[in-house]
Amino acid sequence: MTGTTTSDPILDVFADRRLRTVVSVLETAGETLTIRELARRLEAGEPTSSVAVEAVEAVERELYHDCVPRLSEHGFVSFDRDAMTVTLSSDIGRFEAAATAAEERLDTVRD
Protein backbone atom coordinates (compact mmCIF):
# COMPACT_ATOMS: atom_id res chain seq x y z
CA MET A 1 0.00 0.00 0.00
CA THR A 2 3.04 2.26 -0.05
CA GLY A 3 2.36 5.37 -2.07
CA THR A 4 -1.36 5.47 -1.34
CA THR A 5 -2.36 8.70 0.35
CA THR A 6 -5.50 10.21 1.79
CA SER A 7 -6.14 13.57 3.38
CA ASP A 8 -5.64 11.95 6.80
CA PRO A 9 -1.96 11.38 7.76
CA ILE A 10 -2.94 9.00 10.58
CA LEU A 11 -4.84 6.85 8.11
CA ASP A 12 -1.94 7.02 5.63
CA VAL A 13 0.51 5.77 8.24
CA PHE A 14 -1.62 3.06 9.76
CA ALA A 15 -2.93 1.85 6.39
CA ASP A 16 0.66 0.89 5.52
CA ARG A 17 1.58 -2.47 7.05
CA ARG A 18 5.32 -1.73 7.05
CA LEU A 19 4.85 1.56 8.88
CA ARG A 20 2.60 -0.11 11.47
CA THR A 21 5.26 -2.78 11.95
CA VAL A 22 8.00 -0.17 12.43
CA VAL A 23 5.92 1.55 15.13
CA SER A 24 5.23 -1.81 16.78
CA VAL A 25 8.91 -2.81 16.84
CA LEU A 26 9.89 0.54 18.34
CA GLU A 27 7.12 0.27 20.92
CA THR A 28 8.22 -3.25 21.88
CA ALA A 29 11.87 -2.16 22.11
CA GLY A 30 10.95 0.67 24.45
CA GLU A 31 14.14 2.52 23.56
CA THR A 32 15.90 4.39 20.78
CA LEU A 33 17.18 2.07 18.05
CA THR A 34 19.70 2.60 15.32
CA ILE A 35 18.43 2.21 11.78
CA ARG A 36 20.54 -0.96 11.53
CA GLU A 37 19.07 -2.49 14.70
CA LEU A 38 15.55 -1.57 13.64
CA ALA A 39 16.18 -3.14 10.23
CA ARG A 40 17.59 -6.28 11.82
CA ARG A 41 14.58 -6.63 14.10
CA LEU A 42 12.17 -6.07 11.23
CA GLU A 43 13.92 -8.61 9.04
CA ALA A 44 14.41 -11.21 11.76
CA GLY A 45 11.14 -10.79 13.55
CA GLU A 46 12.97 -11.37 16.84
CA PRO A 47 15.70 -9.31 18.53
CA THR A 48 18.08 -12.29 18.81
CA SER A 49 17.50 -13.96 15.44
CA SER A 50 20.27 -14.18 12.88
CA VAL A 51 19.62 -12.73 9.40
CA ALA A 52 21.51 -12.21 6.16
CA VAL A 53 23.47 -8.97 5.94
CA GLU A 54 22.11 -8.22 2.46
CA ALA A 55 18.52 -8.50 3.67
CA VAL A 56 19.18 -6.15 6.58
CA GLU A 57 20.88 -3.63 4.29
CA ALA A 58 17.86 -3.62 1.96
CA VAL A 59 15.54 -2.94 4.91
CA GLU A 60 17.91 -0.22 6.17
CA ARG A 61 17.62 1.58 2.83
CA GLU A 62 13.82 1.31 2.93
CA LEU A 63 13.75 2.66 6.49
CA TYR A 64 16.17 5.52 5.81
CA HIS A 65 14.65 6.70 2.53
CA ASP A 66 10.95 5.95 3.03
CA CYS A 67 9.51 4.63 6.28
CA VAL A 68 11.30 6.67 8.94
CA PRO A 69 10.99 10.02 7.11
CA ARG A 70 7.25 9.44 6.64
CA LEU A 71 6.80 8.54 10.31
CA SER A 72 8.92 11.51 11.37
CA GLU A 73 7.00 13.92 9.14
CA HIS A 74 3.79 13.10 11.01
CA GLY A 75 5.38 13.09 14.47
CA PHE A 76 5.29 9.36 15.15
CA VAL A 77 9.05 9.16 15.61
CA SER A 78 12.10 11.36 16.03
CA PHE A 79 14.86 10.63 13.54
CA ASP A 80 18.43 11.72 14.22
CA ARG A 81 20.08 11.47 10.80
CA ASP A 82 23.55 12.16 12.21
CA ALA A 83 23.37 9.38 14.80
CA MET A 84 21.14 7.22 12.54
CA THR A 85 18.73 6.61 15.43
CA VAL A 86 14.96 6.41 15.65
CA THR A 87 12.92 7.11 18.77
CA LEU A 88 9.20 6.51 19.15
CA SER A 89 7.25 9.66 19.96
CA SER A 90 6.17 10.12 23.56
CA ASP A 91 2.70 10.93 22.12
CA ILE A 92 2.26 7.42 20.73
CA GLY A 93 -0.84 6.83 22.88
CA ARG A 94 -2.56 9.70 21.11
CA PHE A 95 -1.59 8.19 17.77
CA GLU A 96 -2.84 4.75 18.78
CA ALA A 97 -6.26 6.20 19.63
CA ALA A 98 -6.26 7.98 16.28
CA ALA A 99 -5.19 4.74 14.59
CA THR A 100 -8.21 2.94 16.00
CA ALA A 101 -10.45 5.68 14.62
CA ALA A 102 -8.59 5.57 11.29
CA GLU A 103 -9.01 1.80 11.12
CA GLU A 104 -12.74 2.21 11.62
CA ARG A 105 -12.81 4.78 8.80
CA LEU A 106 -10.78 2.44 6.60
CA ASP A 107 -13.25 -0.37 7.28
CA THR A 108 -16.05 1.97 6.22
CA VAL A 109 -14.23 2.78 2.96
CA ARG A 110 -13.66 -0.93 2.28
CA ASP A 111 -17.38 -1.71 2.72
Sequence and secondary structure as in RCSB ss.txt:
>XXXX:A:sequence
MTGTTTSDPILDVFADRRLRTVVSVLETAGETLTIRELARRLEAGEPTSSVAVEAVEAVERELYHDCVPRLSEHG
FVSFDRDAMTVTLSSDIGRFEAAATAAEERLDTVRD
>XXXX:A:secstr
 TT   S HHHHHHTSHHHHHHHHHHHHHTS EEHHHHHHHHHHSSTT    HHHHHHHHHHIIIIIHHHHHHTT
SEEEETTTTEEEE TTHHHHHHHHHHHHHHHHHHH 
